[in-house]
Amino acid sequence: MRWTLVLALLAACGKSDPKTPPPEPPHEEAKPPPPVVMAPTGDNGSCTLSATGSVTLDETTPAEAQTKYWMTDAELGSAPNPGFVVSCKGKQFRISLVSSPNATVEFKAKDYPVAGKNPDVSVLGRVGDKPLQDFAGKVSITAFDASHIAGTIDLTAKPQQGSGTVAIKGTFDVKCTRWGKCNH
């Protein structure tokens, strides 16, 4: 019986206890995925401009636009609210059209005169290396909605230095790039 007891004890000692599993790593809280940044695809728009007179030049330029109609509520509360700004930015031709703060800018097609001390649209520009001044004429918005602003330019201006006048005619069509406010 002694031997049976010794053998039972030896057999029991030879058995290994089942190992306890290692503790599970602490659960990390699920992190939200990083925000998706949407970049505008392709061409945002362009201006096709022609100058004749004391300067002769034709150029199709990249363009940008901004308007209060495409701004978020936060942007509307914290910044000046332009009715619209259209900028044509070429190598030889640069024109910026900025609606006057006093102008009634409607979210639709409309003609805006450019003349006198308080025009509905102010124009800044240069052709070649010549800055221009004393703009007069008309900017016609032919389409203005949640997807783009388009129109025509029919202006005259004088070079700041030199003499003569420059006639500027052209078109622009610029997409809305404000992803939360645009309908593409």
C-alpha positions in Angstrom: 0.0 0.0 0.0 2.9 2.2 0.7 4.1 1.7 -2.8 0.7 2.4 -4.2 0.6 5.7 -2.2 4.2 6.6 -3.3 3.4 5.8 -6.9 0.1 7.8 -6.7 2.1 10.8 -5.3 4.8 10.5 -8.0 2.1 10.2 -10.7 0.4 13.3 -9.3 3.6 15.2 -9.1 4.5 14.3 -12.7 1.2 15.8 -14.0 1.4 19.4 -14.7 -1.4 21.8 -13.8 -3.0 23.4 -16.8 -1.3 26.8 -17.4 -3.5 29.7 -16.8 -3.9 31.8 -20.0 -2.0 35.1 -20.1 -4.1 38.1 -19.3 -5.7 39.8 -22.2 -4.2 43.1 -23.2 -6.3 46.1 -22.0 -8.9 47.1 -24.4 -8.1 50.3 -26.3 -11.0 52.5 -27.0 -11.7 52.6 -30.7 -10.3 55.7 -32.3 -12.4 57.4 -35.0 -10.9 57.3 -38.4 -9.0 60.4 -39.5 -11.2 63.0 -41.3 -11.4 62.7 -45.0 -10.0 65.7 -46.7 -11.7 66.3 -50.0 -9.6 68.1 -52.6 -11.2 69.7 -55.5 -10.9 67.6 -58.6 -9.3 69.0 -61.7 -10.0 72.4 -63.1 -11.7 75.0 -60.9 -12.5 77.3 -63.7 -10.9 79.8 -66.1 -11.1 83.2 -67.6 -10.6 83.8 -71.3 -9.5 87.4 -71.8 -8.6 89.7 -74.6 -7.0 93.2 -74.5 -6.8 95.5 -77.5 -5.7 99.1 -77.8 -2.5 100.4 -76.3 -1.8 96.8 -75.2 -2.8 93.7 -77.3 -2.9 90.4 -75.5 -5.0 87.2 -75.4 -4.8 84.7 -72.5 -6.8 82.0 -70.9 -6.1 82.0 -67.1 -6.9 79.9 -64.1 -9.6 81.5 -62.0 -10.9 81.5 -58.4 -14.1 82.7 -56.9 -15.6 83.5 -53.5 -19.1 84.5 -52.5 -21.1 84.9 -49.4 -23.6 82.4 -50.9 -20.9 79.7 -50.7 -19.8 80.5 -47.1 -20.6 78.5 -44.0 -22.6 80.2 -41.2 -19.4 80.5 -39.1 -17.6 82.2 -42.0 -20.4 84.6 -42.5 -20.3 85.7 -38.9 -16.5 86.2 -38.8 -15.5 87.8 -42.1 -16.5 90.5 -44.5 -19.2 89.1 -46.8 -18.4 89.7 -50.4 -21.3 89.4 -52.7 -18.7 87.9 -55.0 -15.0 88.0 -55.9 -13.7 86.6 -59.2 -10.0 86.5 -59.8 -8.4 85.7 -63.1 -4.7 84.9 -62.5 -2.6 84.5 -65.7 1.0 85.1 -66.4 0.3 88.2 -68.5 -3.3 89.1 -67.6 -4.7 89.6 -64.1 -8.1 90.8 -63.3 -10.1 90.8 -60.0 -13.8 91.6 -59.9 -15.0 92.6 -56.5 -18.6 93.5 -55.8 -19.1 96.7 -53.8 -20.2 96.3 -50.2 -23.1 98.7 -51.1 -24.2 96.8 -54.2 -27.2 94.5 -54.1 -25.7 91.2 -55.2 -28.4 88.7 -56.1 -27.8 84.9 -56.4 -28.8 85.0 -60.0 -27.8 86.4 -63.4 -27.4 90.2 -63.4 -25.5 93.1 -65.0 -23.2 95.2 -62.8 -22.0 98.6 -64.1 -18.4 99.6 -63.6 -18.2 103.4 -63.6 -17.8 106.4 -61.3 -16.7 106.7 -57.7 -18.9 103.9 -56.3 -19.3 101.2 -58.9 -21.3 98.1 -58.2 -18.2 96.1 -59.1 -14.6 97.3 -58.5 -11.9 96.1 -60.8 -8.2 95.7 -60.2 -6.0 94.5 -63.0 -2.9 94.5 -65.1 -2.0 93.5 -68.7 1.6 92.5 -69.2 3.6 94.7 -66.9 1.2 97.6 -67.0 -1.1 98.1 -64.0 -4.5 99.5 -65.1 -6.8 102.2 -63.7 -10.0 104.0 -64.4 -12.0 101.0 -65.3 -15.4 101.6 -66.9 -17.9 99.3 -68.6 -20.0 96.3 -67.5 -19.6 92.9 -65.8 -22.5 90.6 -66.6 -23.1 87.6 -64.4 -24.7 85.0 -66.7 -24.9 82.1 -64.2 -24.7 82.3 -60.4 -25.8 79.3 -58.3 -24.5 76.6 -55.9 -22.2 75.1 -58.5 -20.5 78.0 -60.2 -20.4 81.7 -61.2 -20.0 82.6 -64.8 -20.2 85.8 -66.8 -18.7 88.2 -69.3 -16.4 91.3 -69.0 -16.7 94.3 -71.3 -14.4 97.0 -69.9 -12.1 99.8 -70.8 -9.1 101.0 -68.7 -6.1 103.3 -68.8 -2.5 102.1 -68.1 -1.2 103.8 -64.9 1.9 104.8 -66.9 1.8 105.8 -70.5 -1.1 106.8 -72.6 -4.0 105.3 -74.5 -6.7 103.0 -73.4 -7.1 99.2 -73.2 -10.4 97.5 -74.1 -10.9 94.2 -72.2 -13.4 91.6 -73.2 -13.7 88.1 -71.9 -15.6 85.4 -70.2 -15.2 83.5 -66.9 -16.7 80.4 -65.4 -15.5 79.3 -61.9 -16.7 76.3 -59.9 -17.7 76.5 -56.3 -15.0 74.8 -54.3 -16.7 75.0 -50.9 -17.5 71.4 -50.4 -20.2 71.8 -47.8 -22.0 74.5 -49.9 -21.6 73.4 -53.5 -23.8 71.3 -55.7 -21.6 69.5 -58.3 
